[in-house]
Amino acid sequence: MRKANFISGLIKNLTIRFFNKLEPLNGLLQKKGYVIFKNKINISKCKSIDLNLISELVSIVINNHTIQKTIKDYICFPRLDQIRLLKSPRVKYTPQCEWHHDSVGHRIKIYIGLDEILNKNVYTEIVESSNFNSYFDYNITRLVLTEEEHLSKKIKCNIKLGDVFIFDTNMIHRGVYSKDEVRNVIELEFSSFFRGKIIPGKVGYKKNRERNLLDKRELTEKLILDKRSRDFLKHCFFF
Ligand SMILES: [Fe+2]
């Protein structure tokens, strides 16, 4: 418990410094489709990722008013769909490794890194500024890049403990995995209350997206949120 407090204290200081520098977070997200906060402090000797550490990391992100405002400005009636632990598969290939969008319109995913060591072989790759591409058929999600997209800047988003990666899954992205290594993240997912009502995408309805969900009741008890953040989450229909 002491160890978790110490580590998240470091991350908290660092994250607040990042966020203060990035007031126009929404502008960045609109323009590029993603934002990444790299944790420059070397946090070592974190032996176990327990619910205490996870709750503290989630609290830091949810308590951030810039992030709250960004989500509210970006998503029409945002809803927090789920918080889960995501472990990348130990494979070289899955359909997620092909360029795709998630077929559910604008949806924000926030990954909070949990690995002490930066794993260079497992990452999310994105086509910068592809978040406002419109897709006429949301049932066809796997894409062959257009010539323009081939020329667009590709970003490899590696994250480790304390890094925060925010992106719109409407942008073109893919997962790069490894048979030998895994990437562990906390994933928070925000989409519009209207998702599924006006957009016929099916990716978001796959059964396997329910796996590794963090227990809502346990998590709620552990989260240390200020009133504004609690109201924000209530507004997001999660609690
Ligand atoms: Fe995806």
Boltz pocket constraint, residues with backbone or C-beta under 6 A from the ligand:
constraints:
  - pocket:
      binder: B
      contacts: [[A, 96], [A, 100], [A, 101], [A, 102], [A, 169], [A, 173]]
      max_distance: 6.0
